Each structure stands twice: as C-alpha cells, then as structure tokens.
Amino acid sequence: MTAASDAASGAAFDDAAAVTLYVSPRGLITSTITYGTRIFNIEFDFIDHQLRIRTSDGETRAIALESKSVAVFYAQLMRALVELGIETQIQSRAQ
C-alpha cells in the first residue's frame, strides 16, 4: 500500500512504501503506519470476519469479509480510508 501526498494535512508517503502483514491472534495485521501526525493499522480479523482499520485518534471502520468481488472490496476499503482522512493508492502490481 502506498499513499499519495496530502498537502492539506501535510501527510506524505514514500511512493515505494510497502506494508507487511503479520500474524495476529485474530488473523493478519499491519504494523503501525504513520500518516501525518496520526498512526493507524489494518487488521484482517478472521474470527469476526471483518477487516478493521483503527486510528490513533480513536476512529475505526470495519468492512465485512464476505463473498464479494475484489472490485467491491477495493471500493469499500478506499471509501473507509477516505472517511478516516487517509488518502491512499494501492498499486496493482509490484514495481
């Protein structure tokens, strides 16, 4: 996952940034990701069948892990991140 520059919040990511998923007690989780003055993480919770995004200021979003197309899941993920004020891009292939 990489994020584009967000001039309004002063947040910027390295265009080559990558996020690793680690095993958690409930599934897979990212390490803490810095975005401007905030931090967040994303967890695939395979017990409750949800993808959860949590921010350092207490905001959360959840997406049901259920049968759906990749395009629908991608749109839901991008919408949840934007709602949290996190502007991102996911590259479709490694560079």
QUILIN-V564474 format. One record per helix or strand of 3 or more residues. SS is the DSSP state (H for helix, E for strand). FROM is the first residue (numbers start at 1). TO is the last residue. Records with the same first field share a line. If there is no record, write none. Layout:
SS = FROM-TO + FROM-TO
This chain:
E = 21-23 + 27-30 + 33-35 + 38-45 + 50-55 + 60-64
H = 70-83
